[in-house]
Amino acid sequence: MLSTQSIPVVRATLPAVGGSLGSITELFYRRMFEERPDLLRSLFNRANQASGAQREALAGAVAAFATTLVERPGERPDAVLGRIAHKHASLGITADQYTLVGRHLMGAVGEVLGDAVTPEVGAAWDEVYWLMANALIAMEARLYAGAGVENGAVWRDMEIADRVEESVDAASFELRRPDGDPTEPFTPGQYVSVQVELPDGAKQIRQYSLSSAPGRKTWRITVKRERSADGRMPEGEVSSWLHAHARPGDLLKVSLPFGDLVLPEGDSPLLLASAGIGVTPMLSMLDHLADTASERHVTVLHADRSPARHAHRLETEELVGRLPNAALHVWYETPGEQVPPHVHEGRADVTRLTLREGVSAFLCGPLPFMRGVRGDLLTQGVGPKDIHYEVFGPDLWLSK
């Protein structure tokens, strides 16, 4: 909670700071990488830095956190921070790194806003930053303790046991521990980070959802090869490397599992809505439900370009078929000539589905897809607290 003297200062300056956050975060990253170029090569996603997506996500998170502090001072802003904490834990972020970030972030605030940053204003926003940082540090410490590791000690060598081409642009990789021990437990819907060394020596990291149920001797990730849509942005560095080079017997550096998109316990009805490679966390949930012989009512919605691009298409159908109270609805932009009853042409339309009262909805896919589905669910009476989502890449939900 902000101190009483800082609340009016932050409230008064929030429009100016919020309106300049794009410039502030751009300068912040530039200054930090000038001092520590190794961070851009071996921790931060270079593609997201080049596109500006990471700067936009940071600006949205800071603005949302500060707004919560001044407009709803009695509310814990953990919901804003929980997703960030899980991402940080999967990267092995430690408390000492927040000092470096704070120094460059507050320096950028002063440089962009100039004389408007009086000592009083600077102190108030420094308080905002450290409230946010200390909340994240505490959350991440709990995540590390829950995983049974020292802070930041999340990386493991994992051997590729198998590779399967799942669609025209997606491949799955079965991962096992080289010592033969069982893999660490996880909750359906969670993800791991994968670090690879690229030809220029950079060690880039990406997160991939675990796409099968827990409790097995192997993990599975499914990687879509990210291609340049317009020729201006580069191909996905890590996904391209994995598709070109990763083979059974190779070792990959992989983090322990983290992520806050997890199934609620109980017997409440579920909606699992995905598009494209967003199917992967839903597969883990479906696989777990099938393994446990769940009788929950489950509605599965998926959208894709075509059957050939639908990763794990047959597996999804098989898992839904094993659940006595599950139904599958698929939309393809180009469905082909033979269209089964559960397949529709065009864009996914959740309003065509009959959802049970008390449904918990889980969304994963491109932001426009998730925003559209969420909006339709709200109009159908599904409560905001019952709609959960996972964003692949920087979380731009708060910045749009």
TORKOL-4160 file (C-alpha; in steps of 0.2 Angstrom, whole numbers, padded with zeros to 4 digits, m for minus):
400
<pt num="1" X="0000" Y="0000" Z="0000"/>
<pt num="2" X="0006" Y="0017" Z="m0005"/>
<pt num="3" X="0011" Y="0029" Z="0010"/>
<pt num="4" X="m0002" Y="0043" Z="0013"/>
<pt num="5" X="0010" Y="0056" Z="0007"/>
<pt num="6" X="0013" Y="0047" Z="m0010"/>
<pt num="7" X="m0005" Y="0043" Z="m0014"/>
<pt num="8" X="m0010" Y="0061" Z="m0020"/>
<pt num="9" X="0007" Y="0064" Z="m0029"/>
<pt num="10" X="0005" Y="0048" Z="m0039"/>
<pt num="11" X="m0013" Y="0051" Z="m0042"/>
<pt num="12" X="m0009" Y="0069" Z="m0049"/>
<pt num="13" X="0006" Y="0063" Z="m0060"/>
<pt num="14" X="m0001" Y="0047" Z="m0066"/>
<pt num="15" X="m0008" Y="0054" Z="m0082"/>
<pt num="16" X="0009" Y="0062" Z="m0086"/>
<pt num="17" X="0019" Y="0047" Z="m0082"/>
<pt num="18" X="0006" Y="0035" Z="m0090"/>
<pt num="19" X="0006" Y="0045" Z="m0106"/>
<pt num="20" X="0025" Y="0044" Z="m0107"/>
<pt num="21" X="0028" Y="0026" Z="m0102"/>
<pt num="22" X="0031" Y="0021" Z="m0120"/>
<pt num="23" X="0046" Y="0033" Z="m0121"/>
<pt num="24" X="0051" Y="0029" Z="m0103"/>
<pt num="25" X="0052" Y="0010" Z="m0106"/>
<pt num="26" X="0061" Y="0012" Z="m0123"/>
<pt num="27" X="0074" Y="0023" Z="m0114"/>
<pt num="28" X="0075" Y="0011" Z="m0099"/>
<pt num="29" X="0079" Y="m0004" Z="m0110"/>
<pt num="30" X="0091" Y="0005" Z="m0120"/>
<pt num="31" X="0101" Y="0012" Z="m0105"/>
<pt num="32" X="0101" Y="m0005" Z="m0096"/>
<pt num="33" X="0107" Y="m0015" Z="m0111"/>
<pt num="34" X="0121" Y="m0002" Z="m0114"/>
<pt num="35" X="0127" Y="m0006" Z="m0097"/>
<pt num="36" X="0123" Y="m0025" Z="m0098"/>
<pt num="37" X="0122" Y="m0031" Z="m0116"/>
<pt num="38" X="0123" Y="m0049" Z="m0109"/>
<pt num="39" X="0105" Y="m0047" Z="m0103"/>
<pt num="40" X="0099" Y="m0044" Z="m0121"/>
<pt num="41" X="0109" Y="m0059" Z="m0127"/>
<pt num="42" X="0105" Y="m0072" Z="m0114"/>
<pt num="43" X="0089" Y="m0067" Z="m0104"/>
<pt num="44" X="0078" Y="m0055" Z="m0114"/>
<pt num="45" X="0069" Y="m0060" Z="m0129"/>
<pt num="46" X="0077" Y="m0051" Z="m0144"/>
<pt num="47" X="0062" Y="m0052" Z="m0155"/>
<pt num="48" X="0051" Y="m0044" Z="m0142"/>
<pt num="49" X="0063" Y="m0030" Z="m0140"/>
<pt num="50" X="0064" Y="m0027" Z="m0158"/>
<pt num="51" X="0046" Y="m0026" Z="m0161"/>
<pt num="52" X="0043" Y="m0016" Z="m0145"/>
<pt num="53" X="0031" Y="m0029" Z="m0138"/>
<pt num="54" X="0041" Y="m0030" Z="m0122"/>
<pt num="55" X="0041" Y="m0012" Z="m0119"/>
<pt num="56" X="0023" Y="m0011" Z="m0122"/>
<pt num="57" X="0019" Y="m0025" Z="m0109"/>
<pt num="58" X="0030" Y="m0017" Z="m0096"/>
<pt num="59" X="0022" Y="0000" Z="m0098"/>
<pt num="60" X="0004" Y="m0008" Z="m0097"/>
<pt num="61" X="0009" Y="m0018" Z="m0081"/>
<pt num="62" X="0017" Y="m0002" Z="m0072"/>
<pt num="63" X="0001" Y="0008" Z="m0077"/>
<pt num="64" X="m0011" Y="m0005" Z="m0071"/>
<pt num="65" X="m0001" Y="m0007" Z="m0054"/>
<pt num="66" X="0000" Y="0011" Z="m0051"/>
<pt num="67" X="m0018" Y="0014" Z="m0055"/>
<pt num="68" X="m0023" Y="0000" Z="m0043"/>
<pt num="69" X="m0013" Y="0008" Z="m0029"/>
<pt num="70" X="m0021" Y="0025" Z="m0030"/>
<pt num="71" X="m0039" Y="0020" Z="m0035"/>
<pt num="72" X="m0041" Y="0004" Z="m0025"/>
<pt num="73" X="m0029" Y="0006" Z="m0011"/>
<pt num="74" X="m0037" Y="m0008" Z="m0001"/>
<pt num="75" X="m0035" Y="m0021" Z="m0015"/>
<pt num="76" X="m0020" Y="m0031" Z="m0017"/>
<pt num="77" X="m0014" Y="m0030" Z="m0035"/>
<pt num="78" X="m0008" Y="m0048" Z="m0035"/>
<pt num="79" X="m0018" Y="m0052" Z="m0050"/>
<pt num="80" X="m0008" Y="m0039" Z="m0060"/>
<pt num="81" X="0008" Y="m0047" Z="m0054"/>
<pt num="82" X="0005" Y="m0066" Z="m0053"/>
<pt num="83" X="0008" Y="m0069" Z="m0071"/>
<pt num="84" X="0024" Y="m0059" Z="m0071"/>
<pt num="85" X="0030" Y="m0068" Z="m0056"/>
<pt num="86" X="0028" Y="m0085" Z="m0064"/>
<pt num="87" X="0037" Y="m0079" Z="m0080"/>
<pt num="88" X="0051" Y="m0072" Z="m0070"/>
<pt num="89" X="0052" Y="m0088" Z="m0060"/>
<pt num="90" X="0053" Y="m0098" Z="m0076"/>
<pt num="91" X="0068" Y="m0087" Z="m0081"/>
<pt num="92" X="0077" Y="m0089" Z="m0064"/>
<pt num="93" X="0076" Y="m0070" Z="m0060"/>
<pt num="94" X="0083" Y="m0066" Z="m0043"/>
<pt num="95" X="0080" Y="m0052" Z="m0031"/>
<pt num="96" X="0097" Y="m0043" Z="m0034"/>
<pt num="97" X="0092" Y="m0040" Z="m0052"/>
<pt num="98" X="0078" Y="m0028" Z="m0047"/>
<pt num="99" X="0090" Y="m0015" Z="m0041"/>
<pt num="100" X="0098" Y="m0014" Z="m0058"/>
<pt num="101" X="0080" Y="m0012" Z="m0066"/>
<pt num="102" X="0075" Y="0001" Z="m0053"/>
<pt num="103" X="0090" Y="0012" Z="m0056"/>
<pt num="104" X="0088" Y="0012" Z="m0075"/>
<pt num="105" X="0069" Y="0014" Z="m0074"/>
<pt num="106" X="0069" Y="0028" Z="m0062"/>
<pt num="107" X="0083" Y="0036" Z="m0072"/>
<pt num="108" X="0072" Y="0035" Z="m0088"/>
<pt num="109" X="0058" Y="0043" Z="m0079"/>
<pt num="110" X="0068" Y="0058" Z="m0074"/>
<pt num="111" X="0076" Y="0060" Z="m0091"/>
<pt num="112" X="0060" Y="0059" Z="m0100"/>
<pt num="113" X="0049" Y="0070" Z="m0089"/>
<pt num="114" X="0063" Y="0082" Z="m0084"/>
<pt num="115" X="0059" Y="0096" Z="m0072"/>
<pt num="116" X="0042" Y="0088" Z="m0069"/>
<pt num="117" X="0051" Y="0075" Z="m0058"/>
<pt num="118" X="0053" Y="0085" Z="m0042"/>
<pt num="119" X="0061" Y="0076" Z="m0027"/>
<pt num="120" X="0044" Y="0073" Z="m0020"/>
<pt num="121" X="0038" Y="0065" Z="m0037"/>
<pt num="122" X="0053" Y="0055" Z="m0039"/>
<pt num="123" X="0051" Y="0048" Z="m0021"/>
<pt num="124" X="0033" Y="0044" Z="m0024"/>
<pt num="125" X="0037" Y="0034" Z="m0040"/>
<pt num="126" X="0052" Y="0026" Z="m0032"/>
<pt num="127" X="0040" Y="0020" Z="m0019"/>
<pt num="128" X="0028" Y="0013" Z="m0033"/>
<pt num="129" X="0042" Y="0004" Z="m0041"/>
<pt num="130" X="0048" Y="m0004" Z="m0025"/>
<pt num="131" X="0031" Y="m0009" Z="m0020"/>
<pt num="132" X="0029" Y="m0018" Z="m0036"/>
<pt num="133" X="0047" Y="m0025" Z="m0036"/>
<pt num="134" X="0045" Y="m0032" Z="m0018"/>
<pt num="135" X="0029" Y="m0040" Z="m0021"/>
<pt num="136" X="0036" Y="m0049" Z="m0036"/>
<pt num="137" X="0052" Y="m0054" Z="m0026"/>
<pt num="138" X="0040" Y="m0061" Z="m0012"/>
<pt num="139" X="0029" Y="m0070" Z="m0025"/>
<pt num="140" X="0045" Y="m0077" Z="m0034"/>
<pt num="141" X="0052" Y="m0083" Z="m0018"/>
<pt num="142" X="0037" Y="m0093" Z="m0014"/>
<pt num="143" X="0037" Y="m0100" Z="m0031"/>
<pt num="144" X="0055" Y="m0106" Z="m0029"/>
<pt num="145" X="0051" Y="m0113" Z="m0012"/>
<pt num="146" X="0036" Y="m0122" Z="m0019"/>
<pt num="147" X="0047" Y="m0130" Z="m0032"/>
<pt num="148" X="0060" Y="m0135" Z="m0019"/>
<pt num="149" X="0075" Y="m0125" Z="m0026"/>
<pt num="150" X="0085" Y="m0110" Z="m0021"/>
<pt num="151" X="0080" Y="m0094" Z="m0029"/>
<pt num="152" X="0084" Y="m0094" Z="m0047"/>
<pt num="153" X="0090" Y="m0112" Z="m0048"/>
<pt num="154" X="0077" Y="m0118" Z="m0060"/>
<pt num="155" X="0087" Y="m0124" Z="m0075"/>
<pt num="156" X="0089" Y="m0143" Z="m0079"/>
<pt num="157" X="0097" Y="m0152" Z="m0093"/>
<pt num="158" X="0084" Y="m0163" Z="m0102"/>
<pt num="159" X="0086" Y="m0175" Z="m0116"/>
<pt num="160" X="0075" Y="m0176" Z="m0131"/>
<pt num="161" X="0067" Y="m0193" Z="m0131"/>
<pt num="162" X="0056" Y="m0192" Z="m0146"/>
<pt num="163" X="0051" Y="m0179" Z="m0159"/>
<pt num="164" X="0035" Y="m0179" Z="m0169"/>
<pt num="165" X="0029" Y="m0168" Z="m0183"/>
<pt num="166" X="0011" Y="m0163" Z="m0177"/>
<pt num="167" X="0006" Y="m0151" Z="m0191"/>
<pt num="168" X="0014" Y="m0142" Z="m0206"/>
<pt num="169" X="0022" Y="m0130" Z="m0194"/>
<pt num="170" X="0023" Y="m0138" Z="m0177"/>
<pt num="171" X="0033" Y="m0152" Z="m0169"/>
<pt num="172" X="0032" Y="m0160" Z="m0152"/>
<pt num="173" X="0047" Y="m0165" Z="m0141"/>
<pt num="174" X="0047" Y="m0178" Z="m0128"/>
<pt num="175" X="0059" Y="m0173" Z="m0114"/>
<pt num="176" X="0066" Y="m0185" Z="m0101"/>
<pt num="177" X="0079" Y="m0183" Z="m0087"/>
<pt num="178" X="0096" Y="m0189" Z="m0092"/>
<pt num="179" X="0098" Y="m0198" Z="m0076"/>
<pt num="180" X="0082" Y="m0208" Z="m0079"/>
<pt num="181" X="0073" Y="m0201" Z="m0064"/>
<pt num="182" X="0055" Y="m0195" Z="m0065"/>
<pt num="183" X="0052" Y="m0178" Z="m0071"/>
<pt num="184" X="0046" Y="m0165" Z="m0058"/>
<pt num="185" X="0027" Y="m0163" Z="m0056"/>
<pt num="186" X="0017" Y="m0149" Z="m0063"/>
<pt num="187" X="m0001" Y="m0143" Z="m0065"/>
<pt num="188" X="m0010" Y="m0145" Z="m0081"/>
<pt num="189" X="m0009" Y="m0128" Z="m0091"/>
<pt num="190" X="0009" Y="m0124" Z="m0085"/>
<pt num="191" X="0024" Y="m0121" Z="m0096"/>
<pt num="192" X="0043" Y="m0122" Z="m0096"/>
<pt num="193" X="0057" Y="m0111" Z="m0102"/>
<pt num="194" X="0069" Y="m0118" Z="m0115"/>
<pt num="195" X="0086" Y="m0110" Z="m0118"/>
<pt num="196" X="0096" Y="m0113" Z="m0134"/>
<pt num="197" X="0113" Y="m0106" Z="m0140"/>
<pt num="198" X="0111" Y="m0098" Z="m0157"/>
<pt num="199" X="0124" Y="m0097" Z="m0170"/>
<pt num="200" X="0130" Y="m0079" Z="m0164"/>
<pt num="201" X="0133" Y="m0086" Z="m0147"/>
<pt num="202" X="0117" Y="m0078" Z="m0139"/>
<pt num="203" X="0107" Y="m0089" Z="m0127"/>
<pt num="204" X="0089" Y="m0085" Z="m0131"/>
<pt num="205" X="0075" Y="m0091" Z="m0120"/>
<pt num="206" X="0057" Y="m0095" Z="m0124"/>
<pt num="207" X="0042" Y="m0102" Z="m0115"/>
<pt num="208" X="0032" Y="m0117" Z="m0121"/>
<pt num="209" X="0017" Y="m0125" Z="m0113"/>
<pt num="210" X="0018" Y="m0143" Z="m0107"/>
<pt num="211" X="0006" Y="m0152" Z="m0119"/>
<pt num="212" X="0003" Y="m0168" Z="m0110"/>
<pt num="213" X="m0003" Y="m0173" Z="m0093"/>
<pt num="214" X="0008" Y="m0173" Z="m0078"/>
<pt num="215" X="0013" Y="m0189" Z="m0068"/>
<pt num="216" X="0023" Y="m0197" Z="m0082"/>
<pt num="217" X="0041" Y="m0200" Z="m0084"/>
<pt num="218" X="0043" Y="m0187" Z="m0098"/>
<pt num="219" X="0037" Y="m0170" Z="m0102"/>
<pt num="220" X="0031" Y="m0164" Z="m0119"/>
<pt num="221" X="0032" Y="m0147" Z="m0127"/>
<pt num="222" X="0025" Y="m0143" Z="m0144"/>
<pt num="223" X="0034" Y="m0129" Z="m0154"/>
<pt num="224" X="0026" Y="m0119" Z="m0168"/>
<pt num="225" X="0039" Y="m0113" Z="m0180"/>
<pt num="226" X="0036" Y="m0094" Z="m0180"/>
<pt num="227" X="0038" Y="m0087" Z="m0198"/>
<pt num="228" X="0039" Y="m0069" Z="m0203"/>
<pt num="229" X="0021" Y="m0063" Z="m0208"/>
<pt num="230" X="0027" Y="m0048" Z="m0218"/>
<pt num="231" X="0045" Y="m0050" Z="m0221"/>
<pt num="232" X="0049" Y="m0036" Z="m0209"/>
<pt num="233" X="0051" Y="m0045" Z="m0193"/>
<pt num="234" X="0064" Y="m0060" Z="m0192"/>
<pt num="235" X="0059" Y="m0078" Z="m0191"/>
<pt num="236" X="0057" Y="m0085" Z="m0173"/>
<pt num="237" X="0075" Y="m0087" Z="m0167"/>
<pt num="238" X="0072" Y="m0102" Z="m0155"/>
<pt num="239" X="0058" Y="m0110" Z="m0164"/>
<pt num="240" X="0067" Y="m0110" Z="m0180"/>
<pt num="241" X="0083" Y="m0117" Z="m0171"/>
<pt num="242" X="0073" Y="m0131" Z="m0163"/>
<pt num="243" X="0064" Y="m0136" Z="m0179"/>
<pt num="244" X="0081" Y="m0136" Z="m0189"/>
<pt num="245" X="0092" Y="m0144" Z="m0176"/>
<pt num="246" X="0083" Y="m0153" Z="m0161"/>
<pt num="247" X="0083" Y="m0171" Z="m0163"/>
<pt num="248" X="0081" Y="m0187" Z="m0151"/>
<pt num="249" X="0097" Y="m0189" Z="m0140"/>
<pt num="250" X="0101" Y="m0170" Z="m0139"/>
<pt num="251" X="0101" Y="m0161" Z="m0123"/>
<pt num="252" X="0091" Y="m0145" Z="m0120"/>
<pt num="253" X="0092" Y="m0133" Z="m0105"/>
<pt num="254" X="0075" Y="m0132" Z="m0098"/>
<pt num="255" X="0067" Y="m0124" Z="m0083"/>
<pt num="256" X="0056" Y="m0131" Z="m0070"/>
<pt num="257" X="0037" Y="m0129" Z="m0074"/>
<pt num="258" X="0028" Y="m0113" Z="m0069"/>
<pt num="259" X="0012" Y="m0104" Z="m0074"/>
<pt num="260" X="m0004" Y="m0098" Z="m0067"/>
<pt num="261" X="m0017" Y="m0105" Z="m0080"/>
<pt num="262" X="m0022" Y="m0120" Z="m0070"/>
<pt num="263" X="m0038" Y="m0130" Z="m0068"/>
<pt num="264" X="m0049" Y="m0127" Z="m0053"/>
<pt num="265" X="m0052" Y="m0142" Z="m0042"/>
<pt num="266" X="m0070" Y="m0148" Z="m0041"/>
<pt num="267" X="m0083" Y="m0153" Z="m0053"/>
<pt num="268" X="m0088" Y="m0136" Z="m0061"/>
<pt num="269" X="m0091" Y="m0136" Z="m0080"/>
<pt num="270" X="m0076" Y="m0130" Z="m0091"/>
<pt num="271" X="m0074" Y="m0121" Z="m0107"/>
<pt num="272" X="m0057" Y="m0124" Z="m0115"/>
<pt num="273" X="m0055" Y="m0111" Z="m0129"/>
<pt num="274" X="m0040" Y="m0110" Z="m0140"/>
<pt num="275" X="m0034" Y="m0105" Z="m0157"/>
<pt num="276" X="m0018" Y="m0110" Z="m0166"/>
<pt num="277" X="m0004" Y="m0116" Z="m0155"/>
<pt num="278" X="m0014" Y="m0110" Z="m0140"/>
<pt num="279" X="m0021" Y="m0128" Z="m0140"/>
<pt num="280" X="m0006" Y="m0134" Z="m0130"/>
<pt num="281" X="m0011" Y="m0130" Z="m0112"/>
<pt num="282" X="m0028" Y="m0136" Z="m0116"/>
<pt num="283" X="m0021" Y="m0153" Z="m0122"/>
<pt num="284" X="m0013" Y="m0155" Z="m0105"/>
<pt num="285" X="m0029" Y="m0151" Z="m0096"/>
<pt num="286" X="m0039" Y="m0163" Z="m0107"/>
<pt num="287" X="m0026" Y="m0177" Z="m0105"/>
<pt num="288" X="m0026" Y="m0175" Z="m0086"/>
<pt num="289" X="m0045" Y="m0175" Z="m0086"/>
<pt num="290" X="m0045" Y="m0191" Z="m0097"/>
<pt num="291" X="m0032" Y="m0199" Z="m0086"/>
<pt num="292" X="m0042" Y="m0196" Z="m0071"/>
<pt num="293" X="m0059" Y="m0202" Z="m0079"/>
<pt num="294" X="m0066" Y="m0185" Z="m0075"/>
<pt num="295" X="m0085" Y="m0183" Z="m0077"/>
<pt num="296" X="m0085" Y="m0164" Z="m0078"/>
<pt num="297" X="m0094" Y="m0156" Z="m0092"/>
<pt num="298" X="m0081" Y="m0150" Z="m0104"/>
<pt num="299" X="m0084" Y="m0139" Z="m0119"/>
<pt num="300" X="m0069" Y="m0138" Z="m0131"/>
<pt num="301" X="m0068" Y="m0124" Z="m0144"/>
<pt num="302" X="m0053" Y="m0123" Z="m0156"/>
<pt num="303" X="m0050" Y="m0111" Z="m0171"/>
<pt num="304" X="m0037" Y="m0114" Z="m0184"/>
<pt num="305" X="m0033" Y="m0110" Z="m0202"/>
<pt num="306" X="m0036" Y="m0128" Z="m0209"/>
<pt num="307" X="m0035" Y="m0146" Z="m0203"/>
<pt num="308" X="m0017" Y="m0147" Z="m0209"/>
<pt num="309" X="m0012" Y="m0133" Z="m0197"/>
<pt num="310" X="m0021" Y="m0140" Z="m0182"/>
<pt num="311" X="m0008" Y="m0147" Z="m0171"/>
<pt num="312" X="m0013" Y="m0162" Z="m0161"/>
<pt num="313" X="m0030" Y="m0163" Z="m0171"/>
<pt num="314" X="m0033" Y="m0182" Z="m0169"/>
<pt num="315" X="m0026" Y="m0182" Z="m0152"/>
<pt num="316" X="m0039" Y="m0169" Z="m0146"/>
<pt num="317" X="m0053" Y="m0179" Z="m0154"/>
<pt num="318" X="m0047" Y="m0194" Z="m0145"/>
<pt num="319" X="m0046" Y="m0186" Z="m0128"/>
<pt num="320" X="m0063" Y="m0178" Z="m0130"/>
<pt num="321" X="m0070" Y="m0195" Z="m0135"/>
<pt num="322" X="m0063" Y="m0202" Z="m0118"/>
<pt num="323" X="m0073" Y="m0190" Z="m0108"/>
<pt num="324" X="m0091" Y="m0194" Z="m0105"/>
<pt num="325" X="m0098" Y="m0176" Z="m0104"/>
<pt num="326" X="m0086" Y="m0167" Z="m0116"/>
<pt num="327" X="m0090" Y="m0159" Z="m0133"/>
<pt num="328" X="m0079" Y="m0153" Z="m0147"/>
<pt num="329" X="m0082" Y="m0138" Z="m0158"/>
<pt num="330" X="m0069" Y="m0133" Z="m0171"/>
<pt num="331" X="m0069" Y="m0119" Z="m0183"/>
<pt num="332" X="m0057" Y="m0118" Z="m0199"/>
<pt num="333" X="m0055" Y="m0104" Z="m0211"/>
<pt num="334" X="m0053" Y="m0117" Z="m0224"/>
<pt num="335" X="m0061" Y="m0133" Z="m0218"/>
<pt num="336" X="m0059" Y="m0144" Z="m0234"/>
<pt num="337" X="m0071" Y="m0155" Z="m0243"/>
<pt num="338" X="m0076" Y="m0167" Z="m0230"/>
<pt num="339" X="m0083" Y="m0158" Z="m0214"/>
<pt num="340" X="m0087" Y="m0168" Z="m0199"/>
<pt num="341" X="m0102" Y="m0162" Z="m0188"/>
<pt num="342" X="m0091" Y="m0154" Z="m0175"/>
<pt num="343" X="m0082" Y="m0144" Z="m0188"/>
<pt num="344" X="m0088" Y="m0127" Z="m0194"/>
<pt num="345" X="m0081" Y="m0114" Z="m0207"/>
<pt num="346" X="m0076" Y="m0097" Z="m0203"/>
<pt num="347" X="m0071" Y="m0089" Z="m0186"/>
<pt num="348" X="m0075" Y="m0096" Z="m0170"/>
<pt num="349" X="m0092" Y="m0091" Z="m0162"/>
<pt num="350" X="m0094" Y="m0095" Z="m0144"/>
<pt num="351" X="m0112" Y="m0088" Z="m0144"/>
<pt num="352" X="m0117" Y="m0104" Z="m0154"/>
<pt num="353" X="m0113" Y="m0115" Z="m0139"/>
<pt num="354" X="m0124" Y="m0119" Z="m0124"/>
<pt num="355" X="m0113" Y="m0116" Z="m0109"/>
<pt num="356" X="m0118" Y="m0122" Z="m0092"/>
<pt num="357" X="m0121" Y="m0111" Z="m0077"/>
<pt num="358" X="m0105" Y="m0109" Z="m0067"/>
<pt num="359" X="m0093" Y="m0112" Z="m0081"/>
<pt num="360" X="m0075" Y="m0109" Z="m0079"/>
<pt num="361" X="m0067" Y="m0103" Z="m0095"/>
<pt num="362" X="m0049" Y="m0105" Z="m0101"/>
<pt num="363" X="m0043" Y="m0096" Z="m0116"/>
<pt num="364" X="m0026" Y="m0097" Z="m0126"/>
<pt num="365" X="m0022" Y="m0090" Z="m0143"/>
<pt num="366" X="m0019" Y="m0073" Z="m0152"/>
<pt num="367" X="m0025" Y="m0058" Z="m0142"/>
<pt num="368" X="m0039" Y="m0053" Z="m0154"/>
<pt num="369" X="m0046" Y="m0071" Z="m0153"/>
<pt num="370" X="m0046" Y="m0071" Z="m0134"/>
<pt num="371" X="m0053" Y="m0053" Z="m0133"/>
<pt num="372" X="m0067" Y="m0058" Z="m0144"/>
<pt num="373" X="m0071" Y="m0074" Z="m0135"/>
<pt num="374" X="m0070" Y="m0065" Z="m0118"/>
<pt num="375" X="m0082" Y="m0052" Z="m0124"/>
<pt num="376" X="m0095" Y="m0064" Z="m0130"/>
<pt num="377" X="m0093" Y="m0074" Z="m0114"/>
<pt num="378" X="m0097" Y="m0058" Z="m0104"/>
<pt num="379" X="m0112" Y="m0055" Z="m0114"/>
<pt num="380" X="m0118" Y="m0072" Z="m0110"/>
<pt num="381" X="m0117" Y="m0069" Z="m0092"/>
<pt num="382" X="m0100" Y="m0078" Z="m0088"/>
<pt num="383" X="m0092" Y="m0068" Z="m0074"/>
<pt num="384" X="m0075" Y="m0059" Z="m0077"/>
<pt num="385" X="m0067" Y="m0069" Z="m0062"/>
<pt num="386" X="m0072" Y="m0085" Z="m0071"/>
<pt num="387" X="m0062" Y="m0081" Z="m0087"/>
<pt num="388" X="m0044" Y="m0086" Z="m0087"/>
<pt num="389" X="m0031" Y="m0084" Z="m0100"/>
<pt num="390" X="m0013" Y="m0087" Z="m0106"/>
<pt num="391" X="m0003" Y="m0076" Z="m0117"/>
<pt num="392" X="0011" Y="m0083" Z="m0127"/>
<pt num="393" X="0025" Y="m0069" Z="m0126"/>
<pt num="394" X="0023" Y="m0052" Z="m0118"/>
<pt num="395" X="0006" Y="m0050" Z="m0109"/>
<pt num="396" X="m0001" Y="m0035" Z="m0119"/>
<pt num="397" X="m0018" Y="m0038" Z="m0112"/>
<pt num="398" X="m0016" Y="m0023" Z="m0100"/>
<pt num="399" X="m0009" Y="m0012" Z="m0113"/>
<pt num="400" X="m0023" Y="m0012" Z="m0126"/>
